């Protein structure tokens, strides 16, 4: 009996350990972004949002990012943006300007920028290794000798990583020993939701040993959205306005349409119907990352209560639909006559939502339900949002408000 007892204990221990490993593996698989362990000195293993395990440096010093500002803005919040040596989106770097024709004047907008460009002007001088519509420049990436590459699928540069060229690029980088971590943006999920954007932030927190900061950021974003939901969750159907997201895209006009809109299967549709509890004027589905074309006749037939102008191949203020000669028929819309048109922040390459998305949600909510949000002054609210999100002072927050062309809210909203 005495000889068999150690054997019995050993089997029990093995059995318990086996289940611990299985359960831990299941948790890692489910979360899709769990740091597993340190495999050797200076290296840790991360499971990215493809469910692929990637060995990454514990303290990366030479990082290439491919996104439209999401990765870069989170890295700024973590104090790590100075580690980025190259970018994958021209929209992070550019300084934009637009002239909008009115009835008796031209409305000029200058110095429009992605918040990252304002927060960290050095981004304008970083090498560009990819851009919307162009493949990754592999030779240039390798020559820069990065110790980490982070890609965001769903960005304008990388709409779909399953295409052959993207897969070839991933294989090439892996074969050269360059670790690649992939995040998936808000266009990657059907139905759309914000939980996965939170997972992106948490994954980056694990990657840069900023788990506490990541959780604080996620908590703040969630609380902001919940605050908005709490104001309108119990409204009855007859109380819900019909909200039209309208992009006054010049590309759409050239193709014979009046503009573009976002269907119920998009994150914007999710904002309107699930978060704000209003009615999306468009009940069609056009694809999570696609816009639906609208003719003048369709827009006039919809006759929305509120029109929200979003970035669409350029910036579009209310004055464009109020006064531009090429929208003379749309000036008969009830929302136009009643001046119930607002423009969202300037967000170039807004293919998948970034950290500033609560500003869009709050502005849509206040437009749809002005009485419910009468106490919210957008021009001050956004300053508070910038300060809490980016850990900056009021002076820098004012610069961000200007760069996103929101100064009009000082007098109106």
C-alpha positions in Angstrom: 0.0 0.0 0.0 2.8 2.4 0.9 4.4 1.9 -2.5 1.3 2.7 -4.4 0.4 5.9 -2.6 2.9 8.2 -4.3 1.8 6.9 -7.7 -1.9 7.7 -6.9 -1.0 11.3 -5.8 1.1 11.8 -8.9 -1.8 10.9 -11.1 -4.1 13.2 -9.3 -1.7 16.1 -9.6 -1.3 15.4 -13.3 -5.0 15.3 -13.7 -5.5 18.7 -11.9 -2.7 20.3 -13.9 -4.1 19.1 -17.1 -7.4 20.8 -16.4 -5.7 24.0 -15.3 -3.9 24.1 -18.6 -7.1 23.4 -20.6 -9.0 26.0 -18.7 -6.3 28.6 -19.1 -6.1 27.8 -22.8 -9.8 28.2 -23.2 -9.8 31.6 -21.4 -6.9 32.8 -23.7 -8.8 31.6 -26.8 -12.0 33.3 -25.7 -10.5 36.6 -24.9 -8.5 36.8 -28.1 -5.9 39.2 -26.6 -4.3 37.6 -23.6 -0.7 37.8 -22.6 0.3 34.2 -22.0 3.8 34.1 -20.6 7.4 35.2 -20.9 8.9 32.6 -23.1 12.5 33.9 -22.7 14.3 36.9 -21.4 13.0 40.2 -23.0 10.2 38.4 -24.8 6.5 37.8 -23.9 3.8 36.1 -25.9 0.6 37.9 -26.8 -2.5 36.4 -28.4 -3.8 39.0 -30.8 -7.3 39.5 -32.2 -6.7 36.9 -34.9 -6.2 34.4 -32.0 -2.6 34.1 -33.2 0.2 33.9 -30.6 3.0 36.4 -31.2 6.3 36.7 -29.4 6.9 40.4 -28.9 9.6 42.4 -27.0 8.7 43.3 -23.5 9.8 46.9 -24.2 9.5 47.5 -27.9 11.6 50.5 -29.0 11.0 50.6 -32.8 7.3 50.3 -33.7 5.5 50.6 -37.0 1.8 51.2 -36.8 -0.8 50.9 -39.5 -4.1 52.5 -38.5 -5.8 55.8 -39.0 -5.1 57.2 -35.6 -6.6 54.6 -33.2 -3.3 52.9 -32.4 -1.4 56.1 -32.3 -3.9 57.9 -30.0 -3.8 55.0 -27.5 0.0 54.9 -27.6 -0.1 58.7 -26.8 -2.4 58.0 -23.8 0.1 55.4 -22.7 3.1 57.7 -23.2 4.6 55.4 -25.9 3.9 57.3 -29.1 7.6 58.3 -29.3 8.4 54.7 -30.0 6.7 54.8 -33.4 9.1 55.1 -36.3 6.7 54.8 -39.2 3.0 55.2 -40.0 0.5 53.5 -42.3 -1.9 56.3 -42.9 -1.5 59.7 -44.5 -4.6 60.9 -42.6 -2.7 60.9 -39.4 -0.1 63.3 -40.8 -1.9 65.7 -43.1 -3.0 69.2 -42.5 -6.3 69.6 -44.3 -8.2 72.7 -45.7 -11.5 73.1 -47.6 -13.4 75.8 -49.3 -17.2 75.4 -49.2 -19.3 77.5 -51.6 -22.2 79.5 -50.0 -24.7 81.9 -51.5 -22.8 85.1 -51.1 -19.4 83.8 -49.7 -17.0 81.0 -49.5 -16.6 79.2 -46.2 -13.0 78.3 -45.5 -11.7 75.7 -43.2 -8.0 75.4 -42.5 -5.7 73.4 -40.2 -7.9 70.4 -39.9 -6.0 67.5 -38.4 -6.2 64.1 -36.7 -5.8 64.7 -33.0 -2.6 62.7 -33.0 -1.0 65.2 -35.3 -1.8 68.0 -32.8 -0.7 66.0 -29.8 2.5 64.8 -31.3 3.5 67.1 -34.3 6.5 64.8 -35.0 4.1 62.4 -36.7 4.1 64.6 -39.7 7.8 63.8 -40.4 7.6 60.0 -39.9 8.1 57.7 -42.9 4.8 56.6 -44.5 4.9 52.8 -45.3 1.3 52.5 -46.5 -1.7 54.6 -47.3 -5.4 54.1 -48.3 -5.6 52.2 -51.6 -1.9 51.2 -51.6 -0.2 48.0 -50.3 2.3 47.8 -47.5 5.8 48.9 -48.6 7.6 45.8 -47.3 11.1 46.7 -48.4 10.8 50.1 -46.6 9.4 48.4 -43.5 12.2 45.9 -43.3 14.8 48.6 -43.9 13.5 50.5 -40.9 14.3 47.5 -38.7 11.2 47.5 -36.5 11.1 45.3 -33.4 7.2 45.4 -33.6 4.6 46.0 -36.2 1.0 46.6 -35.1 -1.8 46.5 -37.8 -5.4 47.4 -37.4 -7.7 45.5 -39.7 -10.6 47.7 -40.7 -8.6 50.9 -41.1 -8.8 52.6 -44.5 -5.3 51.2 -45.3 -6.1 47.6 -44.3 -9.8 47.1 -44.9 -9.4 43.3 -45.1 -6.3 41.3 -44.1 -7.7 38.1 -45.7 -6.9 39.4 -49.2 -3.9 37.6 -50.9 -1.6 40.7 -50.9 -2.1 41.3 -47.2 -1.6 37.6 -46.4 1.6 37.6 -48.4 2.8 40.7 -46.5 2.1 39.0 -43.1 3.9 35.8 -44.2 6.9 37.9 -45.4 7.2 39.8 -42.1 6.9 36.6 -40.1 9.6 34.9 -42.2 12.0 37.8 -41.4 11.4 37.5 -37.7 9.5 40.7 -37.4 6.6 40.3 -34.9 3.2 41.4 -36.1 0.3 42.0 -33.8 -3.2 42.5 -35.4 -6.1 44.3 -34.0 -9.6 44.3 -35.5 -11.5 47.6 -35.9 -15.2 48.3 -35.4 -16.0 47.3 -39.0 -14.9 43.7 -38.3 -18.0 42.6 -36.4 -21.6 41.9 -37.2 -23.7 43.1 -35.4 -21.5 46.1 -34.6 -20.7 46.9 -31.0 -18.1 48.7 -28.9 -16.9 45.8 -26.8 -14.3 44.9 -29.4 -12.9 48.5 -29.5 -12.5 48.1 -25.7 -10.6 44.8 -26.4 -8.2 46.7 -28.7 -7.4 49.1 -25.9 -6.9 46.3 -23.4 -4.7 44.4 -25.8 -2.5 47.4 -26.3 -2.4 47.8 -22.5 -1.0 44.2 -22.2 1.4 44.8 -25.0 2.9 47.9 -23.4 2.5 46.9 -19.7 -0.2 49.5 -19.3 -3.0 47.3 -18.1 -4.2 49.7 -15.4 -4.2 52.7 -17.7 -6.0 50.7 -20.4 -8.7 49.6 -18.0 -9.1 53.2 -16.8 -9.5 54.4 -20.4 -12.0 51.7 -21.2 -14.0 52.5 -18.0 -14.2 56.2 -18.9 -15.3 55.5 -22.5 -18.0 53.0 -21.2 -19.2 55.4 -18.6 -19.5 58.2 -21.2 -21.6 56.0 -23.5 -23.7 54.8 -20.6 -24.4 58.4 -19.5 -25.9 59.1 -22.9 -27.9 55.9 -23.0 -29.4 56.6 -19.5 -30.9 59.9 -20.8 -33.0 58.3 -23.6 -33.4 54.5 -22.9 -37.1 54.7 -21.9 -38.4 56.8 -24.7 -41.4 55.5 -26.6 -41.4 54.8 -30.3 -43.5 57.9 -31.1 -41.0 60.1 -29.3 -38.0 58.9 -31.4 -36.8 61.3 -34.1 -35.7 60.1 -37.5 -32.0 60.8 -37.8 -30.2 60.7 -41.2 -26.4 60.3 -41.3 -25.6 62.1 -44.6 -22.2 62.4 -46.2 -22.1 65.2 -48.8 -19.5 63.4 -50.7 -18.2 65.1 -53.9 -17.4 61.6 -55.2 -21.0 60.6 -54.8 -22.1 63.8 -56.7 -19.8 63.0 -59.5 -21.4 59.6 -59.8 -24.9 61.1 -60.0 -26.0 60.7 -56.3 -26.6 63.5 -53.8 -24.7 61.9 -51.0 -24.0 58.8 -49.0 -25.4 57.3 -45.8 -24.8 54.5 -43.3 -27.1 51.5 -42.9 -28.3 49.7 -39.8 -25.4 47.2 -40.0 -22.8 50.0 -39.4 -21.4 51.3 -36.2 -23.2 54.6 -36.9 -26.5 52.8 -37.2 -25.6 51.2 -33.9 -25.0 54.6 -32.3 -28.3 56.0 -33.5 -30.6 53.1 -32.6 -28.9 51.2 -29.8 -27.0 53.9 -27.9 -29.1 57.0 -28.5 -32.5 55.2 -28.9 -33.5 57.2 -32.0 -34.6 55.9 -35.5 -32.1 55.6 -38.3 -33.8 57.1 -41.3 -32.1 54.4 -43.4 -33.3 50.9 -42.5 -31.2 49.2 -45.2 -28.0 47.2 -44.8 -25.1 48.1 -47.1 -22.2 46.4 -45.4 -20.4 47.2 -42.2 -17.7 49.2 -43.9 -19.8 50.5 -46.9 -21.8 53.6 -47.5 -25.2 53.6 -49.3 -25.7 56.0 -52.1 -28.7 58.3 -51.9 -30.3 60.4 -54.7 -32.0 63.7 -54.1 -35.4 62.0 -54.5 -34.6 59.5 -51.8 -33.4 62.1 -49.4 -36.5 64.3 -50.0 -38.7 61.2 -49.5 -37.1 60.4 -46.2 -37.6 63.9 -44.9 -35.6 63.3 -41.7 -36.2 65.2 -38.5 -32.4 65.6 -38.0 -29.5 65.5 -40.4 -26.0 64.6 -39.2 -23.2 65.5 -41.6 -20.2 63.3 -41.3 -16.8 63.3 -42.9 -17.2 62.0 -46.4 -14.4 62.6 -48.9 -13.9 65.9 -47.2 -15.4 68.1 -44.5 -19.0 69.3 -44.9 -20.5 72.0 -42.6 -24.2 72.7 -42.4 -23.6 75.8 -44.6 -23.0 73.4 -47.6 -26.5 71.9 -47.5 -28.0 75.3 -46.5 -26.4 77.3 -49.3 -24.4 75.4 -51.9 -26.1 75.8 -55.3 -25.7 72.1 -56.1 -28.0 71.3 -53.1 -30.8 73.7 -54.0 -33.4 71.0 -54.0 -32.4 69.6 -50.6 -32.8 73.1 -49.2 -36.6 72.3 -49.2 -36.1 69.6 -46.5 -37.8 70.3 -43.2 -34.6 69.7 -41.3 -32.8 72.2 -43.5 -35.5 74.9 -43.1 -35.6 74.4 -39.4 -31.8 74.4 -39.1 -31.6 71.0 -37.6 -28.4 70.0 -39.3 -25.1 69.6 -37.6 -21.6 68.5 -38.7 -19.7 65.9 -36.7 -16.0 66.4 -35.9 -13.5 66.4 -38.7 -12.3 62.7 -38.8 -10.3 61.9 -41.9 -10.1 58.2 -42.8 -12.8 57.3 -40.2 -13.2 53.8 -41.6 -13.2 52.3 -38.1 -14.0 54.3 -35.0 -11.2 55.8 -32.9 -11.0 57.1 -29.3 -13.0 60.2 -30.2 -16.1 58.3 -31.1 -18.0 59.5 -27.9 -17.9 63.0 -29.3 -19.8 61.8 -32.3 -22.3 60.0 -30.1 -22.9 62.9 -27.8 -23.4 65.3 -30.7 -25.9 63.0 -32.4 -27.7 62.6 -29.1 -27.9 66.3 -28.4 -29.2 66.9 -31.9 -31.8 64.2 -31.7 -32.9 65.1 -28.1 -32.0 68.7 -27.4 -34.2 68.9 -24.3 -32.7 65.7 -22.8 -29.2 67.1 -23.2 -29.9 70.8 -22.6 -27.4 70.9 -19.8 -24.6 69.7 -22.0 -22.6 72.4 -23.7 -20.7 70.6 -26.4 -17.9 73.2 -26.7 -17.0 72.6 -23.0 -17.9 68.9 -22.9 -15.4 68.1 -25.6 -12.6 69.9 -23.8 -13.4 67.8 -20.7 -13.4 64.7 -22.9 -10.0 65.5 -24.5 -8.4 66.2 -21.1 -9.6 63.0 -19.5 -8.9 60.8 -22.6 -5.4 62.2 -23.4 -4.3 63.5 -20.0 -3.7 67.0 -21.4 -4.3 70.5 -20.1 -7.1 72.8 -21.3 -4.9 74.7 -23.7 -4.1 71.6 -25.6 -7.7 70.5 -25.5 -8.7 73.8 -27.1 -6.2 73.1 -29.9 -7.8 69.7 -30.5 -11.2 71.2 -30.6 -10.1 73.6 -33.3 -8.3 70.9 -35.3 -11.5 68.8 -35.4 -13.4 72.0 -36.6 -15.6 72.1 -33.6 -15.2 75.8 -32.7 -18.6 76.6 -34.1 -20.1 74.9 -31.1 -18.9 77.8 -28.9 -21.7 80.0 -30.2 -24.3 77.4 -31.2 -24.1 74.0 -29.5 
